[in-house]
C-alpha cells in the first residue's frame, strides 16, 4: 500500500534538497519557483531501489540482488521495470505530479538506438547514453498550495521500514543552509568553435539547405572549463541567474547534471500528450521599453515563425505515430514566453496517446526533440554529426520522470551544464535556416549561454 505524510513547506526547495546530497542518485526536478512566479511543483528523491545505465548497445540494471546486463531496447527495459501503468491509489492525491517511478536522463546520443547515424564526432566526455533510477519515495512540493508531502509507492520493502527516519530527515523545523566546500573554476573557458570555425560550419549547413538536403539544422557550440569542489554550489548560482520551469539537478555516480531548461519535451497526463517546442529567441533588456520591443519583434518575425512552424509540423508527425488518429492538434502557435535572459517563441502541440501504447513509446517516436535537431530530423542529425566536433551527450537529450501511473514529464536538456570529473561542460546553439545570418546565429548562442558562461567563470565571451 502507498503512504503519504505531509511535511513542512519551504519556499526554497534547494535547502531541503541539501539533506540528500550525500545520498546516492540524488535528484531534484526544480520548477524554478523561489520568490517568483515560474513553476508549481518540485520533486526531490534519492536512493533508488534499481538503476539503469545504458552505454551503446548495453544496459546495466543494478538492484540489491545484483547486476544484470541486457542489449534490449533501453526504453523497453525501463517499461518492463515500471510495469504496466496502474491507476494511482486513492491514498495519493491525483493532482500531485509524481508518486514514485523513474527519474533521470536520456542523452541525445541515445538516438543512435532508434536511428542509423554515422559515427564521426568524438565521444570525449564519455557519459552514459541513459541514466535512470527507480524511486519508491519522493518529496513533492506544491508552491501554489504552499504544501509539501513525502510520498511512498510501497514497491520497495525498505521504504516504510525507514519511513519515520525519512520524515525526520526531510522536515526539520528550520531547513538550515548546509556548509559545502567551495566550487571554483580553475582554467579559462574553451570553445569547440571560434567565430571563424563557426562560420565555416554555418556555411556548410547553408550549402546543405541550398542542395535540398534539409530545411533547418540546429548548430551547437560547446564550452568547457576545469573546475574543483562540489557541483551543487554551481547549480545554486545557475538557478539564481536563470530560473526556469523545467530545471533539474542530478547527482549521479559518474556525472552531475545542472539544467535550467525552459523547454518541455513531452508531457503525458492520463493519455493526454503535450509538447512545447521552442524556436525563436531574442535577448532580454534591462530597459522595459526596449525589452517589450524585443518581444514584439520576435512575435512578428517571419523568419522565427517559419522556423517554429517547421518544428511544429515535425512534432505533429512524431506524435501522430503513437497518438489516436485525428487527436493531434496545435493548441497554441507563436506564444512569446519570457525568461531571465531571453524571450522565446513557443508553440503547444497536443494529442491523445493510443490505448495500446506506453508513454515510453512516445519518447521513442519523438526522440530526440525536433527543436534541437532540425528538419527533416534524421538528415539534420547526420549533418550535426559531421559538423559538431564532439558528441552532445546529455545536452539536447531529456530529463524528467515517468511515474508508475504512466504520467510523464520530460524537458529538453538545453541551458544545461554537465560535470564529469574535473571538467564542466556547457552548450548553446540555434536553428540555421535558408535566410539565417552567421553573425546573428553566433550571437543568439551567446545570448542563450549567458548564465552558463557566468557559472563557467566567463561573464562574456566572443
C-alpha positions in Angstrom: 0.0 0.0 0.0 1.2 3.5 -0.7 1.8 6.1 2.0 1.8 9.9 2.3 2.8 12.2 5.1 2.5 16.0 4.9 5.7 17.7 5.9 6.6 21.4 6.5 6.6 23.6 3.4 9.7 25.7 2.5 9.6 28.1 -0.4 13.1 27.3 -1.5 13.3 23.5 -2.0 17.1 23.7 -2.5 17.5 24.0 1.2 15.6 20.7 1.8 17.4 19.0 -1.0 20.7 19.7 0.7 19.8 16.9 3.2 20.0 14.4 0.3 23.4 15.5 -1.2 25.2 12.6 0.5 22.7 10.0 -0.8 23.3 8.0 -3.9 21.5 9.1 -7.1 20.0 12.3 -5.6 17.7 14.1 -8.0 15.9 17.5 -7.9 13.3 18.4 -10.5 13.2 22.1 -9.9 10.3 24.3 -11.0 12.4 27.4 -10.5 9.8 28.8 -8.0 11.6 30.5 -5.2 10.5 34.1 -4.6 9.0 34.4 -8.1 6.2 33.1 -10.4 7.6 30.3 -12.5 6.7 26.7 -12.0 4.5 24.9 -9.4 5.9 21.5 -8.3 9.3 20.4 -7.2 10.3 16.8 -6.9 13.1 15.6 -4.7 14.3 12.0 -4.4 17.3 9.8 -3.7 18.3 6.2 -3.0 16.6 4.4 -5.9 15.9 0.7 -5.5 17.0 0.0 -9.1 19.1 1.8 -11.6 19.5 1.5 -15.4 22.7 2.8 -17.1 23.0 2.5 -20.9 26.2 2.7 -22.9 26.0 1.9 -26.6 24.2 -1.4 -27.1 24.3 -2.5 -23.4 22.2 -1.5 -20.4 23.3 -2.3 -16.9 20.4 -3.0 -14.4 21.6 -2.8 -10.8 19.4 -3.8 -7.8 20.2 -5.0 -4.3 20.1 -8.6 -5.7 22.9 -7.9 -8.1 23.7 -6.6 -11.6 22.3 -7.7 -14.9 23.2 -6.7 -18.4 21.0 -6.6 -21.4 21.2 -5.5 -25.1 17.4 -5.0 -25.3 16.0 -1.6 -26.2 16.6 0.5 -23.0 13.1 2.1 -23.2 11.5 -1.3 -23.4 13.7 -2.4 -20.4 12.5 0.6 -18.4 8.9 0.0 -19.3 9.2 -3.6 -18.1 10.7 -2.5 -14.8 8.0 0.1 -14.3 5.2 -2.3 -15.1 2.0 -1.5 -16.9 0.7 1.9 -15.9 -1.6 1.5 -13.0 -4.2 3.9 -11.6 -2.9 5.9 -8.7 -4.3 4.6 -5.3 -6.8 6.9 -3.7 -4.4 7.5 -0.8 -2.2 9.6 -3.1 -3.8 12.9 -4.3 -4.3 12.9 -8.1 -3.1 16.5 -8.5 0.4 15.6 -7.4 2.6 15.1 -10.5 4.6 12.1 -9.2 4.1 9.3 -6.7 7.0 7.0 -7.5 8.7 5.8 -10.6 11.6 6.6 -12.9 13.7 9.8 -12.8 16.8 10.5 -14.8 18.0 11.4 -18.3 18.1 10.1 -21.8 21.1 11.6 -23.6 20.9 12.9 -27.1 23.2 10.1 -28.3 20.6 7.5 -27.2 19.0 8.4 -30.5 21.6 6.1 -32.1 19.5 3.2 -30.8 16.5 4.4 -32.8 18.1 5.7 -36.0 21.1 4.7 -38.0 23.6 7.5 -37.8 27.2 8.0 -38.8 29.9 7.8 -36.1 32.1 10.9 -36.7 32.1 13.2 -33.6 34.4 12.5 -30.8 32.9 11.0 -27.6 35.5 12.7 -25.4 33.2 13.1 -22.3 32.0 9.5 -22.2 28.8 9.9 -20.3 26.2 7.1 -20.3 23.5 7.3 -23.0 20.9 7.0 -20.3 20.9 7.0 -16.5 17.6 6.3 -14.8 16.7 5.5 -11.2 13.5 3.8 -10.0 12.4 5.7 -6.9 9.9 4.3 -4.4 9.7 7.6 -2.4 9.9 11.3 -3.2 9.2 14.7 -1.7 6.6 16.7 -3.7 6.4 20.4 -3.1 3.4 22.3 -4.3 4.2 26.0 -4.4 0.7 27.1 -5.4 -0.8 25.5 -2.2 2.3 26.1 -0.2 2.4 22.5 1.0 4.8 19.5 0.8 4.5 15.8 1.2 6.6 12.7 1.4 5.0 10.0 -0.8 5.9 6.3 -1.0 4.7 3.8 -3.5 5.4 0.7 -1.4 7.3 -1.3 -4.1 10.5 -1.3 -2.1 10.1 -3.0 1.3 12.8 -0.7 2.8 10.7 2.4 2.2 8.2 2.0 5.0 10.7 0.4 7.4 12.7 3.7 7.1 9.7 6.0 6.8 10.0 7.8 10.2 13.7 8.4 9.6 12.9 9.9 6.1 10.2 12.2 7.6 12.6 13.4 10.2 15.4 13.9 7.8 13.3 15.8 5.2 11.3 18.0 7.5 13.4 19.8 10.1 11.8 22.7 12.0 14.1 25.0 10.1 15.8 24.0 6.9 19.4 25.1 7.6 21.9 26.0 4.9 24.3 23.2 4.6 28.0 24.1 4.7 29.5 23.0 1.4 33.1 23.3 0.2 33.5 25.9 -2.5 33.1 25.3 -6.2 35.8 27.0 -8.3 36.7 27.4 -12.0 40.5 26.8 -12.4 41.0 27.5 -16.1 40.0 29.7 -18.9 36.9 28.7 -20.9 37.5 26.6 -24.0 35.1 26.5 -27.0 34.6 24.0 -29.8 34.0 26.8 -32.3 35.6 30.3 -32.5 33.9 32.8 -34.8 35.8 31.7 -37.9 35.2 27.9 -37.4 31.6 28.5 -36.6 31.1 30.5 -39.8 32.7 27.6 -41.8 30.3 25.1 -40.2 27.4 27.5 -40.7 28.2 27.8 -44.4 28.2 24.1 -44.8 24.7 23.9 -43.2 23.6 26.6 -45.7 25.0 24.6 -48.6 23.0 21.5 -47.4 19.9 23.7 -47.3 20.6 25.1 -50.9 21.1 21.5 -52.1 17.7 20.5 -50.7 19.1 18.1 -48.1 17.3 19.8 -45.2 15.2 22.8 -44.2 16.8 23.5 -40.8 19.7 22.3 -38.7 20.4 23.1 -35.1 24.1 24.0 -34.9 25.6 23.9 -31.4 28.8 25.3 -29.8 30.3 23.6 -26.8 32.2 25.4 -23.9 34.2 23.8 -21.1 36.5 24.7 -18.2 38.4 22.9 -15.5 36.8 23.0 -12.0 37.2 21.9 -8.4 34.9 21.5 -5.5 31.3 20.1 -5.5 28.8 20.9 -8.3 25.9 21.9 -6.0 27.0 25.5 -5.4 27.4 25.9 -9.2 23.8 24.8 -9.6 22.6 27.3 -6.9 24.3 30.0 -8.9 22.7 28.8 -12.1 19.2 28.8 -10.7 19.7 32.3 -9.3 20.9 33.6 -12.6 18.4 31.7 -14.8 15.4 30.2 -13.0 13.4 28.1 -15.4 10.3 25.9 -15.1 12.0 22.6 -16.2 15.2 22.9 -14.3 17.0 19.9 -12.7 20.0 18.8 -10.7 21.1 15.2 -10.9 23.9 13.9 -8.7 24.8 10.6 -10.3 27.8 8.3 -9.8 29.7 9.3 -12.9 28.5 12.8 -13.5 26.4 15.7 -12.3 23.8 17.4 -14.5 22.8 21.0 -13.9 19.9 22.2 -16.0 17.9 25.4 -16.3 15.8 24.3 -19.2 12.9 26.5 -20.3 11.5 23.8 -22.7 9.1 21.0 -22.2 9.7 18.0 -24.4 6.9 15.6 -23.7 4.2 15.5 -21.0 1.6 12.7 -20.5 -1.2 13.1 -18.1 -3.6 10.1 -18.3 -3.4 9.7 -22.0 -3.2 13.5 -22.9 0.0 14.3 -24.6 1.6 17.7 -24.8 4.9 19.1 -26.3 6.0 22.7 -26.3 8.7 23.3 -28.9 10.8 26.5 -28.7 12.1 28.1 -31.9 12.9 31.8 -31.9 14.9 33.9 -29.4 15.6 37.5 -28.5 17.8 38.7 -25.6 16.2 40.4 -22.6 16.9 44.1 -21.9 17.0 45.9 -18.5 15.2 48.8 -20.2 11.4 47.9 -20.1 10.6 49.7 -23.3 13.5 48.0 -25.2 12.6 44.7 -23.6 9.0 45.0 -24.8 10.2 46.0 -28.3 12.4 42.9 -28.5 9.5 40.6 -27.5 7.3 42.3 -30.1 10.0 42.0 -32.7 10.2 38.2 -32.0 6.4 37.8 -32.2 6.3 39.5 -35.6 9.5 37.9 -37.1 8.6 36.0 -40.3 11.9 34.1 -40.1 11.4 32.9 -36.5 7.7 32.0 -37.2 8.8 29.9 -40.2 11.4 28.1 -38.0 8.9 27.5 -35.3 6.2 26.1 -37.7 8.8 23.7 -39.3 9.3 22.1 -35.9 5.6 22.1 -35.0 5.0 20.1 -38.2 7.8 17.7 -37.4 6.4 17.1 -33.9 2.8 16.7 -35.2 4.2 13.9 -37.4 6.2 12.3 -34.4 3.1 12.4 -32.1 0.9 11.0 -34.9 2.9 7.7 -34.8 1.6 6.8 -31.3 -1.5 9.0 -30.8 -5.1 8.4 -31.8 -5.9 9.3 -35.3 -7.2 12.8 -35.6 -6.2 13.7 -32.0 -3.0 15.6 -32.7 -3.6 19.4 -32.8 -1.8 22.7 -32.4 -3.2 24.2 -29.3 -1.1 27.4 -29.3 1.1 28.8 -32.1 3.8 31.5 -31.7 3.3 32.4 -28.0 6.1 34.6 -26.6 7.4 33.4 -23.2 9.9 35.4 -21.3 12.7 34.0 -19.1 15.6 35.6 -17.2 17.9 36.2 -20.1 15.8 35.6 -23.3 12.4 35.8 -24.9 11.3 32.6 -26.7 8.7 31.8 -29.4 6.8 28.8 -28.1 4.1 26.6 -29.6 2.0 23.9 -28.0 1.0 20.6 -29.7 -1.3 18.1 -28.1 -2.7 14.6 -28.8 -4.2 11.6 -27.1 -1.9 8.5 -26.6 -3.3 5.3 -28.1 -4.6 2.8 -25.5 -2.1 0.2 -26.7 0.9 2.4 -26.3 3.2 3.1 -23.3 4.4 6.7 -22.7 7.9 5.5 -23.4 6.7 4.6 -26.9 6.0 8.3 -27.3 9.6 9.0 -26.3 10.9 6.6 -28.9 8.7 8.1 -31.6 9.8 11.7 -30.9 13.4 11.3 -29.7 15.4 13.5 -29.8 13.2 16.6 -29.9 12.9 18.2 -33.2 13.5 21.7 -31.9 17.2 20.8 -31.2 17.8 18.7 -34.3 16.2 20.3 -37.4 14.1 19.1 -40.3 14.0 16.5 -41.7 15.1 15.1 -38.3 17.4 12.2 -39.3 19.1 14.1 -42.1 19.7 17.1 -39.7 21.2 14.7 -37.2 23.6 13.3 -39.8 24.7 16.8 -40.6 25.1 17.7 -36.9 27.3 14.6 -36.5 29.6 15.7 -39.4 29.9 19.3 -38.3 30.0 19.4 -34.5 33.4 18.2 -33.3 32.2 16.4 -30.2 29.1 14.3 -29.3 26.4 16.2 -27.4 25.9 13.6 -24.6 23.2 14.8 -22.2 22.8 18.1 -24.0 19.7 18.1 -26.1 18.5 14.8 -24.6 15.8 15.0 -22.0 15.5 15.0 -18.2 12.4 14.2 -16.1 10.2 11.5 -14.7 8.0 8.6 -15.8 5.6 7.5 -13.0 4.3 4.1 -12.1 0.9 5.5 -13.0 2.1 6.3 -16.6 2.2 10.1 -16.2 5.4 11.5 -17.6 7.1 14.9 -17.9 10.4 15.4 -19.7 12.3 18.6 -20.5 14.6 19.2 -23.4 18.1 19.4 -21.8 19.1 22.8 -23.1 20.7 25.5 -20.9 22.4 22.6 -19.3 25.8 22.0 -17.7 27.4 18.6 -17.3 30.2 17.9 -14.7 32.4 14.9 -15.5 35.4 14.5 -13.2 37.2 17.9 -13.1 35.6 19.4 -16.2 32.4 21.3 -16.6 30.7 21.5 -20.0 28.0 23.8 -21.4 26.4 24.1 -24.8 24.4 26.7 -26.8 23.0 26.6 -30.3 20.3 27.6 -32.6 18.4 26.6 -35.8 20.0 27.6 -39.1 17.6 28.1 -42.0 17.7 29.5 -45.5 17.8 33.2 -44.5 19.9 32.8 -41.4 22.9 35.2 -40.9 26.0 33.7 -39.4 26.8 36.7 -37.1 23.2 36.7 -35.8 23.1 33.0 -35.1 26.5 33.2 -33.4 25.3 36.0 -31.1 22.0 34.1 -30.4 24.0 31.2 -29.0 25.9 33.6 -26.7 22.6 35.2 -25.5 21.3 31.7 -24.6 24.6 30.9 -22.8 24.7 34.0 -20.6 24.1 32.2 -17.3 26.0 29.1 -18.3 29.1 31.2 -19.1 28.8 33.1 -15.9 28.9 29.7 -14.0 32.0 28.8 -16.1 33.6 32.0 -15.0 33.2 33.9 -18.3 30.5 36.6 -17.9 31.1 37.5 -21.6 32.6 35.5 -24.4 33.4 36.4 -28.0 
